[in-house]
Amino acid sequence: MPTLLIANRGEIALRIIHTARLEGYRTVAVFSDADRHALHVTAADTAIAIGGNTPQESYLDIDKLIQAAHAGGADCIHPGYGFVSENAAFARACAEGGLTLIGPSADVIELMGNKRRAKAFAHAAGIPCIPGYQGSQELSELRHHARALGYPIMLKAAAGGGGRGMRIISDDREFEAHYASARAEAQSAFGSDELILEKAIADSRHIEIQVFADQHGNCIHLGERDCSIQRRHQKIIEEAPSPAVSAALRANLGQAATKLARACHYVGAGTVEFLLDAEGNFYFLEMNTRLQVEHGITEMISGTDLVAWQLAVARGEPLPIAQDDVRLRGHAIEVRLYAEDPARDFLPQSGTIFHWQPSGAMGPTNGRSPHSQVNTPIRLDHALASGLEISPFYDPMLGKLMAWGKNREQARRRLCQALENLQLAGPRNNQFFLREILQDATFTAGNAHTGFLARQFSPPPRNPDTTLRARALGCALLHHVSVARSLSLRDQQTARVNWHSGVTTTGRHYRFRDGDAEFSVMLHASTPRHYSAHPLSAAAVSIEFPENPSGQACLQHMDVTVDGVRQRILWHLQQNRLLLVFDRDQWVFEDVTYAPAARHQASGNGRIEAPMDGCITGIFIKHGNSVARGDALITMEAMKMEHTIKADCAGLVTAIGIATGDQVRNGQLLIQIEPNEVEYDTREVEASRATP
């Protein structure tokens, strides 16, 4: 029996394991210390620990991967996407170790993996390319060519992808700062700080063609995917086919893509990416020499299993169909679920998943398998489970939810419904942000381009009335559970009656924090399980709870009635912090009623803390420097992205607690700034506020 090692993790590892088993392969997984409890570890026939936490210590360590393959008795390796999937050194190590790589040769990976060489090769092959410059890496020379091209321009890492080491520069004054930042990020991500320049094409579409080639000279394409909905130059929504591509344009794009694949003697699954301008002209961007994250929507419209094709081609078999046999049916759309906070510039999040229930979204598969399902209306690729820790060491993508329809509108409606039915509570995520995009009029009409999120889309703010109701619900729930926790089982009933009789006339005052906002509320009870909170709504908000909410460290269900409307909510309470999933959104409340008065000012308190676990990649200030609010202080890398941490107030830097290269934890104090002007919160907790 052939044995396949999957040199990857998470949902793509599970997806490959599923098809490999159907194809008669024994599977071997590898896992880092951070992934010892991950689902792909138990899904494989054999799992081998490779140690470490960071990608460099684990999934990027070529020697460890080759050793694991030999230890597990593997004769072939599938790299998935990311990590070593486009690493020529890894491909050569596989060949030297007698292992078959499920992918193209090392020479092809090396050629097409570098954007500078790939563009030169594509140009020589007669493929239209974006005007740009690929030459000297000197700041002055690159800047000179940027001026000659004319702003705006795109500065890109030659060796990378996924938006890393990529900057749009709109003004010459920005060039030097972006040049330094892009080089540092590229070096950290790809081990090369080489950059190229491209003319930025406004309002373009990002179109990619799925190509497939075998070892016998056959090469076909399976149509296009539109990947224009991006944040930080990274895709979050993809669809196939593109609403902007006609049958004639599809034929031209497919011809260009297969021409390039044949010219470089490509073998296996690959993607040729283009920019499509408003006039219908297309330009070569790059070639991805691997399976793409969004390959599932191509499978849904073509009725194929691309991983099965990869395995067959690696065995030396010819492609099962010719170009004339390709039939694309219907429309498919994918959204990527990320552990990130859209309200804070998509800042990656880590932590515990308190509740995960995909069954409502999985349709006929009923959530029984975390891997993909081909030829189903709804497909969910994930590796999640309640209680799982989202690590700060890897990409924050949680999974991919896809829907197929006879036409685009049916696929969109199905995806909206599936997204609505997902139950996900834990780290902040983009579930509700994605829903708003799918319902946006520009997206619905099929008119979104690469500038859509930055310039066209404004997610509607939380409904103020819904926010007030959620605050009232959170306030009552925090109080109700704190009362229940403080009483013995024997005394609960008597104490509830006593508490109830004591508050029907005067109520009780509380102070809560909702993000950065604090609010005060008077809580009343008409019965031990019915509350109303003032002044959070013009009308009283009445809420009914079950007799005995446990308050244990897990997500709980609760049916509540708010102003006569009964609905189910999810909640999790840990000490005085409440996570609440209510009316299609997620809130986090904290009871600060008895917290000491806070030192504060409108701009910030000067205490600069790490917003997540990560690595410090740059420090731009020194002890004793004066800074203005908004000044860049440091950069840190977390979950495959670089983030700039800025001053939250004007003042003097009095302490720097980190150095470049340090690993830091979420909430760790990094820099202390003594603000220029400090005010103090003079509010005092009223003596009449009784402890629950």
C-alpha positions in Angstrom: 0.0 0.0 0.0 1.5 3.4 -0.9 2.1 5.7 2.1 1.6 9.5 1.9 3.1 12.0 4.3 1.2 15.3 4.5 3.7 18.0 5.2 1.1 20.4 6.5 -1.5 20.9 9.2 -5.1 21.9 9.9 -7.9 21.8 7.4 -5.7 21.2 4.3 -4.1 18.2 6.0 -7.6 16.7 6.7 -8.7 17.4 3.2 -5.7 15.5 1.7 -6.1 12.7 4.2 -9.7 12.1 3.1 -9.0 11.8 -0.6 -5.8 9.8 0.0 -7.8 7.2 1.9 -10.4 7.0 -0.9 -7.5 6.5 -3.3 -6.0 3.6 -1.2 -3.1 5.4 0.5 -2.0 5.0 4.0 -1.5 8.5 5.6 1.2 10.0 7.9 0.7 13.3 9.7 3.3 15.5 11.3 2.7 17.9 14.1 4.4 20.6 16.2 4.2 20.9 19.9 1.4 23.5 19.5 -0.6 21.0 17.4 -0.3 17.9 19.5 -4.1 17.9 20.0 -5.0 19.0 16.5 -7.6 17.0 14.5 -5.2 16.1 11.7 -3.0 14.2 14.2 -5.8 11.7 15.1 -7.2 11.6 11.5 -4.1 10.1 10.0 -3.1 6.5 10.2 0.3 7.5 11.8 1.3 10.8 13.4 4.9 11.9 14.0 6.0 14.7 16.3 8.5 17.1 14.8 8.7 19.5 17.8 8.8 23.2 18.1 6.0 25.8 17.9 6.9 28.3 15.3 6.8 27.4 11.6 10.6 27.6 11.4 10.9 25.1 14.2 8.4 22.7 12.7 6.6 22.7 9.3 9.3 24.7 7.6 12.1 22.5 8.9 13.0 20.4 5.8 15.3 17.9 7.6 12.5 17.1 10.1 10.0 16.6 7.4 12.2 14.2 5.4 13.2 12.3 8.6 9.5 12.0 9.5 8.7 10.6 6.0 11.3 7.9 6.4 10.3 7.1 10.0 6.6 6.8 8.9 7.5 4.6 5.9 6.2 7.1 3.4 7.1 6.9 -0.3 5.5 10.2 -1.3 4.8 13.6 0.2 2.0 16.1 -0.3 2.9 19.6 0.8 -0.6 21.1 0.7 -0.3 24.9 0.4 1.8 27.4 2.4 4.9 26.2 4.3 7.1 24.2 2.0 4.7 23.8 -0.9 6.6 26.2 -3.1 10.1 25.5 -1.7 12.6 24.3 -4.4 15.0 23.1 -1.7 12.3 20.9 -0.2 11.5 19.5 -3.6 15.2 18.6 -4.1 15.4 17.1 -0.7 12.4 14.8 -1.5 14.1 13.7 -4.7 17.4 13.1 -2.9 15.6 11.1 -0.2 13.8 8.9 -2.7 10.5 10.4 -2.1 7.9 11.4 -4.7 6.7 15.0 -4.3 3.1 15.6 -5.2 3.8 18.7 -7.2 6.1 20.0 -10.0 9.9 19.7 -10.2 12.3 21.8 -8.1 13.4 23.6 -11.3 9.9 24.7 -12.1 9.2 25.7 -8.5 12.4 27.8 -8.5 11.6 29.4 -11.8 8.0 30.3 -11.1 8.4 30.9 -7.4 10.4 34.1 -7.9 8.2 36.9 -9.3 11.1 38.6 -11.1 12.1 35.4 -13.0 8.5 34.4 -13.6 7.6 37.7 -15.1 10.6 37.6 -17.4 9.8 34.0 -18.5 6.1 34.9 -19.1 7.1 38.0 -21.1 9.4 35.8 -23.2 6.5 33.3 -23.7 4.3 36.1 -25.1 2.1 36.5 -22.0 1.0 40.1 -21.4 2.6 41.5 -18.2 2.0 44.5 -16.0 4.5 47.3 -16.6 7.2 47.3 -13.9 10.8 47.0 -12.9 12.8 43.9 -11.8 16.4 44.9 -11.2 18.6 46.7 -8.7 17.6 46.5 -5.1 19.1 49.9 -4.2 16.6 52.3 -2.7 17.6 55.1 -5.0 17.3 52.9 -8.1 13.9 51.4 -7.2 12.6 54.9 -6.3 13.8 56.2 -9.6 11.9 53.6 -11.5 8.8 54.1 -9.3 8.8 57.7 -10.4 9.2 56.7 -14.0 6.3 54.3 -13.8 4.1 56.8 -12.1 2.3 56.4 -8.8 0.5 54.5 -7.5 2.9 51.6 -7.7 3.0 48.2 -6.1 6.1 47.1 -4.2 6.2 43.3 -4.0 8.4 40.6 -2.5 9.9 38.6 -5.4 10.0 35.4 -3.5 6.6 35.5 -1.8 2.9 35.5 -2.0 -0.2 35.8 0.2 0.1 39.6 0.5 3.3 39.4 2.5 6.0 41.9 1.6 3.5 43.8 -0.5 2.8 47.5 -0.3 0.8 49.9 -2.4 2.6 53.3 -2.6 0.6 56.3 -3.7 3.2 59.0 -3.1 7.0 59.4 -3.4 7.2 60.6 0.2 6.0 57.1 1.4 8.5 55.1 -0.6 11.4 54.9 1.8 9.3 53.7 4.8 7.4 51.1 2.7 10.7 49.9 1.1 12.2 49.2 4.5 9.0 47.6 5.9 8.5 45.4 2.8 12.1 44.2 2.7 12.0 43.3 6.4 8.7 41.4 6.1 9.8 39.6 2.9 13.1 38.5 4.6 11.2 37.2 7.6 8.5 35.4 5.6 10.5 34.0 2.7 14.2 34.2 3.5 14.7 36.7 0.7 14.3 40.5 0.8 14.3 40.9 -3.0 11.6 43.3 -4.3 10.0 44.1 -7.6 7.9 47.1 -8.8 4.7 47.0 -10.7 2.3 49.7 -11.9 -0.8 49.6 -9.7 -3.9 49.0 -11.8 -6.9 50.7 -10.2 -10.3 48.9 -10.0 -8.9 45.7 -11.3 -10.2 42.1 -10.9 -7.9 39.4 -9.5 -8.6 36.4 -11.8 -6.8 33.1 -11.6 -6.9 30.1 -13.9 -6.7 26.5 -12.6 -4.3 24.6 -14.8 -3.5 20.9 -14.6 -0.7 19.0 -16.5 0.5 15.4 -16.5 3.8 13.8 -17.3 2.7 13.0 -20.9 2.5 16.5 -22.2 -1.3 17.0 -21.6 -2.3 20.3 -20.1 -5.8 21.7 -19.5 -7.5 24.4 -17.6 -10.7 24.2 -15.5 -11.9 27.8 -15.8 -11.3 30.8 -13.6 -11.8 31.9 -10.1 -12.4 35.6 -9.1 -10.4 36.4 -6.0 -11.0 40.2 -6.0 -12.4 40.5 -2.4 -9.2 40.9 -0.4 -8.0 42.6 2.8 -4.3 43.2 3.4 -3.8 41.8 -0.2 -5.1 38.5 1.1 -8.2 36.8 -0.3 -11.3 36.3 1.9 -14.0 35.6 -0.7 -13.6 33.7 -4.0 -16.0 32.6 -6.6 -16.1 30.5 -9.8 -16.8 31.5 -12.5 -16.1 35.2 -12.4 -19.1 37.5 -13.0 -16.7 39.7 -15.1 -15.5 37.0 -17.5 -17.2 36.2 -20.7 -16.9 32.8 -22.5 -14.5 34.4 -25.1 -12.4 36.0 -22.4 -12.3 32.7 -20.5 -10.9 31.0 -23.6 -8.2 33.7 -24.0 -7.2 33.5 -20.3 -7.2 29.7 -20.4 -5.1 29.7 -23.5 -2.5 32.1 -22.0 -2.4 30.0 -18.8 -1.9 26.7 -20.5 0.7 28.2 -22.8 2.7 29.3 -19.9 2.4 25.9 -18.1 3.5 24.1 -21.2 6.4 26.4 -21.7 7.9 25.7 -18.3 7.1 21.9 -18.5 4.7 22.1 -15.6 3.3 18.9 -14.0 0.4 18.7 -11.5 -2.0 21.3 -10.2 -1.1 25.0 -10.6 -2.7 28.4 -10.8 -1.8 31.2 -13.2 -2.9 34.6 -11.8 -3.9 37.7 -13.8 -5.1 41.2 -13.2 -8.1 42.1 -15.3 -8.6 45.9 -15.9 -11.9 47.7 -16.5 -11.4 47.5 -20.3 -11.0 43.7 -20.3 -7.3 43.6 -20.7 -5.5 41.0 -18.6 -1.9 40.9 -17.3 0.2 38.1 -15.8 0.8 38.4 -12.1 2.4 35.1 -11.0 2.1 31.3 -11.0 1.4 29.3 -7.9 3.1 26.0 -8.2 0.7 24.2 -5.8 -2.9 23.5 -4.9 -4.7 26.8 -3.9 -6.7 27.4 -0.8 -9.8 28.1 -3.0 -9.5 24.9 -5.1 -12.7 23.6 -3.6 -15.0 26.0 -5.6 -13.4 24.8 -8.9 -14.1 21.2 -7.8 -17.7 22.1 -7.1 -18.4 23.5 -10.6 -16.3 20.9 -12.4 -17.2 17.8 -10.5 -13.6 16.9 -10.0 -11.3 16.0 -7.0 -8.1 17.8 -7.7 -6.2 16.0 -4.9 -7.1 12.7 -6.5 -5.8 14.0 -9.9 -2.6 15.2 -8.2 -2.0 11.7 -6.8 -2.8 10.1 -10.2 -0.4 12.4 -12.1 2.3 11.7 -9.5 1.9 8.0 -10.2 2.5 8.7 -13.9 -1.1 8.4 -15.1 -2.5 10.7 -17.8 -5.1 13.3 -17.1 -8.6 11.6 -17.1 -10.1 14.2 -19.5 -9.1 16.5 -22.4 -9.8 20.2 -22.6 -12.9 19.6 -24.8 -14.3 17.3 -22.1 -14.2 20.0 -19.4 -17.8 21.0 -18.4 -18.3 23.8 -15.8 -21.7 23.7 -14.2 -23.3 26.3 -12.0 -21.6 28.7 -9.7 -19.7 28.4 -6.4 -18.6 30.9 -3.8 -16.3 30.5 -0.9 -15.7 32.6 2.2 -12.6 32.2 4.5 -13.3 32.2 8.2 -10.5 33.9 10.0 -9.7 34.4 13.7 -9.3 38.2 13.3 -11.0 41.4 14.4 -12.4 43.3 11.4 -13.0 46.3 13.6 -9.3 46.6 14.5 -7.8 46.4 11.0 -8.2 42.6 10.9 -5.9 42.0 13.8 -5.3 38.2 14.2 -6.8 36.6 17.3 -5.8 33.5 19.3 -7.4 31.6 22.1 -9.9 28.9 22.9 -12.9 28.0 20.8 -15.6 27.7 23.4 -18.2 26.4 20.9 -18.2 25.1 17.4 -21.2 23.6 15.7 -21.0 23.3 11.9 -23.9 20.9 11.5 -26.4 23.7 10.6 -24.1 24.7 7.7 -23.0 21.3 6.4 -26.3 20.3 4.8 -26.4 16.6 3.7 -23.0 15.9 5.2 -24.4 16.8 8.7 -21.1 17.9 10.0 -19.8 14.4 10.4 -16.5 15.0 8.6 -14.2 18.1 8.8 -12.9 17.5 5.3 -14.4 18.7 2.0 -17.2 17.1 0.2 -17.3 17.2 -3.6 -20.6 17.7 -5.5 -22.6 18.9 -2.5 -24.5 22.3 -2.3 -22.7 23.2 0.9 -19.1 22.3 1.7 -17.1 23.2 4.8 -13.3 22.5 5.0 -12.1 22.9 8.6 -10.2 21.4 11.5 -12.1 22.8 14.4 -13.7 21.5 17.5 -15.0 23.0 20.7 -12.2 23.4 23.3 -9.5 23.6 20.6 -6.9 26.3 21.1 -6.2 28.7 18.1 -2.4 29.0 18.2 -0.7 32.3 17.7 2.0 30.6 15.7 0.2 29.9 12.4 -2.1 31.5 9.8 -5.4 32.7 11.5 -7.6 31.0 8.9 -10.1 28.7 10.7 -11.8 27.2 7.7 -13.5 27.6 4.3 -17.3 27.6 3.8 -18.5 27.1 0.2 -21.9 27.0 -1.5 -22.9 25.8 -5.0 -25.9 26.9 -6.9 -27.4 26.6 -10.4 -26.6 30.3 -10.8 -24.6 33.0 -8.8 -27.6 34.3 -6.9 -28.6 30.9 -5.7 -25.1 30.2 -4.6 -24.9 33.5 -2.8 -28.2 33.0 -0.9 -27.2 29.4 0.1 -23.8 30.7 1.4 -25.5 33.5 3.4 -27.8 30.9 5.0 -25.0 28.5 5.7 -22.9 31.3 7.2 -25.8 32.4 9.4 -26.2 28.8 10.7 -22.6 28.4 11.8 -22.2 28.5 15.5 -18.7 29.8 16.4 -17.8 31.4 19.7 -14.3 32.1 21.1 -11.7 34.4 19.6 -13.1 37.3 17.6 -13.6 36.3 14.0 -14.9 37.6 10.7 -18.1 35.5 10.4 -20.5 38.4 10.6 -18.2 40.7 8.5 -18.4 38.1 5.7 -22.2 38.0 6.0 -22.3 41.7 5.5 -20.1 41.5 2.3 -22.3 38.8 0.8 -25.4 41.0 1.3 -23.7 44.2 0.0 -25.4 45.6 -3.1 -22.1 45.9 -5.0 -21.1 42.3 -4.3 -24.6 41.1 -5.1 -24.5 42.8 -8.5 -21.1 41.1 -9.2 -19.3 44.5 -9.5 -16.7 44.2 -6.7 -13.0 44.7 -7.6 -9.8 44.6 -5.7 -10.4 48.0 -4.2 -13.9 47.0 -3.0 -13.1 46.6 0.7 -10.9 49.6 1.0 -12.9 52.1 -1.0 -16.4 50.8 -1.7 -17.5 48.7 1.3 -18.5 50.1 4.6 -19.9 47.5 7.0 -23.0 48.8 8.7 -22.4 49.7 12.4 -24.0 47.6 15.0 -27.6 48.6 15.4 -27.7 50.9 18.5 -30.9 49.3 19.8 -29.5 45.8 19.4 -26.3 46.9 21.2 -28.4 48.3 24.1 -30.4 45.0 24.3 -27.2 43.0 24.2 -25.8 45.1 27.0 -28.9 44.7 29.1 -28.8 40.9 28.5 -25.2 40.8 29.4 -25.7 42.8 32.5 -28.6 40.7 33.8 -26.8 37.4 32.9 -23.6 38.5 34.7 -25.6 39.4 37.8 -27.8 36.3 37.7 -24.9 33.9 37.5 -22.9 35.8 40.2 -25.9 35.5 42.5 -26.2 31.8 41.8 -22.5 31.1 42.3 -22.4 32.9 45.6 -25.1 30.8 47.2 -25.1 27.2 48.4 -27.6 24.9 46.9 -29.5 24.8 50.2 -29.8 28.5 50.5 -30.4 29.5 46.9 -34.2 29.5 46.9 -34.5 31.5 50.1 -31.8 34.0 49.1 -33.4 34.5 45.7 -36.7 35.4 47.4 -34.9 37.8 49.8 -32.8 39.3 47.0 -36.0 39.7 44.8 -37.9 41.4 47.6 -35.1 43.8 48.2 -34.7 45.1 44.6 -38.2 45.5 43.3 -38.4 49.1 44.5 -34.9 50.4 44.2 -33.0 48.1 41.8 -29.3 47.7 41.9 -26.6 49.8 40.1 -23.8 48.2 38.0 -21.0 49.4 35.8 -19.9 47.3 32.8 -17.3 47.6 30.0 -18.2 46.8 26.4 -15.0 47.0 24.5 -13.6 50.5 25.1 -17.0 51.8 26.3 -18.3 51.8 29.9 -21.9 52.1 30.8 -23.9 52.2 34.0 -27.2 50.4 34.5 -30.0 50.0 37.1 -31.1 46.4 37.2 -34.6 45.5 38.4 -36.3 42.1 38.9 -40.0 41.4 38.7 -39.4 37.6 39.4 -36.2 35.7 40.2 -35.8 35.0 36.4 -37.2 38.2 34.9 -35.1 41.4 34.7 -35.3 44.8 33.2 -32.4 47.1 32.7 -32.5 50.9 32.6 -31.6 53.2 30.8 -30.4 50.9 28.1 -33.6 51.1 26.1 -36.5 53.4 25.8 -38.7 50.5 26.6 -38.0 48.1 29.4 -35.9 45.1 28.3 -37.3 42.0 30.0 -35.2 38.9 30.0 -36.0 35.4 31.1 -33.3 32.9 32.2 -33.4 29.2 33.1 -33.5 28.2 36.8 -29.9 27.2 37.2 -27.4 28.5 34.7 -24.2 26.7 35.6 -21.6 29.3 34.8 -19.1 26.6 34.0 -16.2 27.1 31.7 -18.0 26.0 28.5 -20.4 27.6 26.1 -24.1 27.3 27.1 -27.4 27.7 25.4 -30.2 29.8 26.7 -33.6 30.8 25.4 -34.4 34.4 26.3 -37.3 36.8 25.6 -36.4 40.4 24.8 -39.4 42.7 24.4 -41.6 39.7 23.6 -39.2 38.2 21.0 -38.0 34.8 22.1 -34.6 33.5 20.7 -31.7 31.3 21.6 -28.4 32.8 22.6 -24.9 31.3 23.4 -22.8 32.5 26.3 -19.6 31.7 28.1 -18.6 33.2 31.5 -15.2 33.3 33.0 -14.8 35.2 36.2 -16.3 38.6 35.4 -16.0 38.4 31.6 -18.9 37.3 29.5 -18.9 36.2 25.9 -22.3 36.6 24.3 -23.5 35.5 20.9 -26.7 37.4 20.4 -28.6 38.6 17.3 -26.0 37.5 14.8 -23.1 39.1 16.6 -20.6 38.5 19.4 -20.0 40.7 22.4 -17.6 40.6 25.3 -18.7 42.3 28.5 -16.8 42.8 31.8 -18.3 43.7 35.2 -16.2 46.7 36.5 -18.7 47.8 39.1 -16.2 47.2 41.9 -13.0 48.0 40.0 -10.9 50.9 41.3 -11.3 54.3 39.6 -9.4 54.3 36.4 -6.6 56.7 35.3 -7.5 57.7 31.8 -7.4 60.3 29.0 -9.2 60.6 25.8 -6.3 59.6 23.7 -4.9 56.7 25.7 -2.9 55.8 28.8 0.5 55.3 27.3 0.7 51.7 28.3 1.5 49.9 25.0 0.7 46.2 25.3 1.0 43.3 22.8 -2.4 42.9 21.1 -1.6 39.2 20.5 1.2 36.7 20.8 4.0 37.3 18.3 7.6 38.3 17.5 9.0 41.8 17.6 10.5 42.6 14.1 11.3 46.3 14.5 11.7 49.1 17.1 11.5 52.7 15.9 11.9 54.6 19.1 14.4 54.9 22.0 14.1 55.5 25.7 13.6 59.2 26.3 12.1 60.0 22.8 9.1 62.2 22.6 6.3 60.8 20.5 3.0 62.0 19.1 -0.2 60.0 19.1 -0.3 57.7 16.1 3.5 57.5 15.7 4.8 54.1 14.8 6.6 52.5 17.7 7.3 48.9 16.8 6.4 46.2 14.3 5.5 42.7 15.3 4.8 39.5 13.3 1.9 37.3 14.4 0.0 34.6 12.6 1.8 35.2 9.3 1.2 39.0 9.2 3.2 42.0 10.2 1.5 44.7 12.4 2.6 48.2 13.3 1.9 49.2 16.9 1.4 52.9 17.3 1.4 55.4 20.2 -2.0 55.9 21.8 -1.1 59.3 23.2 1.5 62.0 23.0 4.3 61.9 25.6 7.7 60.7 26.6 9.0 57.1 26.2 9.9 56.0 29.7 10.4 52.3 29.3 11.0 49.8 26.5 10.7 46.2 27.7 11.5 44.3 24.5 14.2 43.9 21.9 14.0 42.9 18.2 13.5 39.2 17.8 11.7 38.8 21.2 8.7 36.5 21.4 5.9 38.3 23.3 2.6 37.2 24.8 -0.8 38.8 24.4 -1.2 41.6 26.9 2.5 41.9 27.7 3.7 45.4 28.4 6.0 46.5 25.6 6.5 50.2 25.9 5.5 52.8 28.5 4.8 56.4 27.5 4.3 59.1 30.1 1.4 61.1 28.6 1.8 64.9 28.3 -1.6 65.4 29.9 -3.2 63.0 32.3 -6.7 63.2 33.7 -8.1 61.0 36.4 -11.5 59.4 36.6 -13.2 61.0 39.5 -16.1 58.7 39.5 -16.5 56.8 42.7 -18.4 53.6 43.4 -21.5 54.5 45.3 -21.7 53.0 48.7 -25.3 52.0 48.1 -24.2 49.5 45.5 -24.5 46.2 47.3 -22.3 43.2 46.5 -24.3 40.6 44.8 
